[in-house]
Amino acid sequence: MKLGDPEWFDAGAAGRPKILILAGYYPPAKRAGGPTRSVYEMTRNLPQYAFYVYCRDREFGTREELPGVTRNCWQPRDQTWVFYASFWRRIAPEVLRIIRNMRPDTIYVCSFFTREPTIQLLCLRRMGLIGRTAVILAPRGEFSEGALSLKSKRKRIYLGFAKLLGFSRGLIWHACSLEEVKSIRRVMGAKTEVILASNYPPKPSADGVKCHVPKQEGCARLIFLSRISPKKNLLGALEILSRVQAPVYLDIYGPIEDPAYWTRCRQLLRELPGHVTVCYRGPADPGAVGGILSQYDGLLLPTLGENYGYVIVESWAAATPVLISDRTPWTDLEVARAGWSIPLGDPWLFAQRIDQLAEMTETEHAEWRSGSLSYLRRLEDGALPDAYARLFSAADSRLTSRGRR
C-alpha cells in the first residue's frame, strides 16, 4: 500500500470523514497571513475529521522553497497530511488524480479569486470530472466591500463569468462572521447557502498581563503587523500618524506583497512629523507573534476589510489592545477595554485615540490589557465543534441527496 493510493487514504482516515483542503499556503509558510493560520487551527482542533491539505511548496510572494518539507508527496504535519506541490504538480490533472484516489467526502477550497487551486477545481467540477463530491468554498474576507474595491474591474469580470458558467451553482459557502454571511449573499445572491462557523482563536498566554512590557506614560508604542498591501491599509495608518500630537513609535512587521504600494508608503514616511518614529522590521515568524505583540501598547490596523482578522485576535491573546477600522466583525471594543473600532473615514478620530493611548499610565493600560484577554476568552466558544459539524454535515447531506459516487 503506497502513499496516495485509495487504500492508503481509507486506512488513514479510519472511518472518519475525509476532507480535502485545497489551499494556496500552509505552515511552515509564514507570510500568507491570517487565512493560512485559520485553516491550520481548524485542522488542529477537529480531530474527528481526516484532513488532507494540498498546497504550494513555496513561501507566499516569493520563489523561496519552504524549509523542512518533502515536495510532491504526502507527509504528516501535526494531525494532518499535507502535499506540498511544486510548480509542475499544481495543475488540474494532478488535482483530479488526487481527488479520484482519495474519494473525499468534502472538498474545502480556500479563496474564490485564485487561479490555483480555486478556478482549476471549479472548472473540473463544472465539467463533471469530480463526480458529486460536495464543495465548500471559504472566501476569507474576499467579498467585503474593501476587498472588492481592489482590482475591482478584474473581479467583476470574473464574478460575471463564474455566474454565467455556473461555477458557483450548488456550492456551500463558509463564513467566519455574520458580516461575511451578508457580504457573500450580497455578491452571490440572497438564496446562497452559507454556513457560519467562526475561526478557532489562538490560546492566550497563561500570564499574558504579567509578561507584557509596561506602558510608558506620555508616548505610545504601536505595531502594524500584516501584509504590506492596499487591503491592510498601511498607507492609511501612516496618514493617521501624521495627525497625532503625542510621541509615537511604530514598528511595521509583514512581508512586502505590493512593492509599488510600499514605495508610496516610504514616500509618506519621509513626510511624518519629528515626534513620530517608524521602523520596518520585516516579516514576523508566526511562532513569535505573541511575544512580539506583548512588547507594544497597541496594534494599529485601519484595514479596508476583514472577515475575522486573525492578527487582531492574536493581539488580544498577547494582552495588547487594538486600534482597528470599523470594517471588521469587532465593534464593541471600547466598552470591553479591548481597544477601539473606529470609522475608516475618520483619521482624526484614530489620531485622538492614539493620543489617548499615549496619555495612559501603566495602571490604566493594565486595565486595557486585562480587557483584551477577557475579550479573547469570550471568543472561546465551546459550540465551535458543533458549528463545523453543521458545515461538513451540510456537505454530506448534499452528497447524500444527490446519491453517493
Order of alpha helices (4+ residues) and beta strands (2+ residues): alpha-beta-alpha-beta-beta-beta-alpha-beta-alpha-beta-alpha-alpha-beta-alpha-beta-alpha-beta-alpha-beta-alpha-beta-alpha-beta-alpha-beta-alpha-beta-alpha-alpha-alpha
